[in-house]
Amino acid sequence: MPHPDVPPIGAEEIRDRQVRARSLAGEAGFDALLVVGRSFYDRPGDLAYLTNHFPPFPTTVFSEGNRGMGHAAFLLPVEGEPTLLTDARRHRPDLVVVDDVRATNDLGEGIIDLLREKELTRSRVGLAGADILPAVIDWQLAAALPDLQLEEELSILPSMRSIKSPAELALMRRAALCADAALTTAVAMIRAGNVTEREVCADAIAAAMREGADFVRYFRVHSGTWSAMGSRWPQAMNKAIEPGEVVALDAIGAYQGYGFDVNRTTAGGRLDERHLALLETTLAATQAAVDATRAGVTVDSVAQAAQRVMDDSPFGDYFRGMLGHAIGLETVELPYLRLGEMTELQAGMVLCIEPGLFIPEVAGAAIEQEVIVTETGCEVITPTPMRLWETA
């Protein structure tokens, strides 16, 4: 039976986010924020955070009658009522926390018309999501509104989103159970033997969905030397998992909009000494990084803890220096966890800690823990065991 459901973020919390974002935009000298988001499984973060709208359709090729499918934009004036522009697939009115919602077949023209209506065409507007705003729409805005000061805004929403509320943390904990269901199913199938990567992938995805996942972006099953590639495509093949092979597993999806991302490494039967040492070293590096995680330390200090374990092993040359990322409404959020990153961790951040070792043509391993940063350490929210292989 699936675990009990956790309620989605309520309308009151989302409206409070809008109030705070409006205030911070005003303090930064903006007249409004323009927030762009993409499809629910891709890059909805800033948009979903302020509206609870997850664009329901994949991004698609632009044409004369369809420009912006899979995108949405939210205009939040410092003074005045906000407006959400969706594509023609519209929105869920029972979920979205915006009174003025409009659908358009041409998102660029919709934004232009809205800025004119709100008398913001000569204003300073902060753009959240500049990295995902289609160039075609940027060209439209520049041509139609030459006096508009549209500036990339990189601090307001990332700073708000980085510290999760109690309601968000409850959803993150519940999301991790979806990953656990998928991984537990996969490991049981691999241990039973006589199974292909694709069969494991299919049953693991089904397990996550039964546990309550909104969707599974992918469930990666890569065995043997392919485990060293780190590639996500294809997520699984018709290859049989052979005895003695390392198997890399990666579960990524979301629950009530909040992501899960958990790597585990297992084996099809007993491993040889080198492969066993590879997995044990990876586990020790993950544990060292988790142990180093607490509010007030830098990301670099956490990465250094993993690096020391790698350097003391025969596999130091195979650590890439990157060991994860934050997670929330998107699978990958800031900060990136890597050597040299001096961001200071704060209580309420949720991180995916995953130092990996990848030896070309041999095998690769990553053992990922999702953690909530606390003042005294961190709370591990991933229930899946870390050691999923025979040790003797």
CORFEN-V414573 format. One line per field, one symbol per residue. burial: + if it has 16 or more other C-alpha atoms within 10 Angstrom, else -. A space follows every 10 residues. Layout:
burial: ???
//
This chain:
burial: -----+-++- ---++-++-- ++-+++---+ ++++++++++ ++++++++++ +++++++--- ------++++ ++++++++-- -+++++++-+ +----+++-- +-++++++++ ++-++--+-+ +--+++++++ --+---+--- +---+--+++ --+--+++-+ ++++---+++ ++++++++++ +++++++-++ +---++++++ +-++++++++ ++++++++++ ++++++++++ ----+++--- +++-++++++ ++++++++++ ++++++++++ +---++++++ ++++++++++ -+++++++++ +++++++-++ ----+---+- ++++++++++ +++++++++- --+-++++++ +++++++++- -+++++++++ ++++--++++ ++-+-+-++- --
//
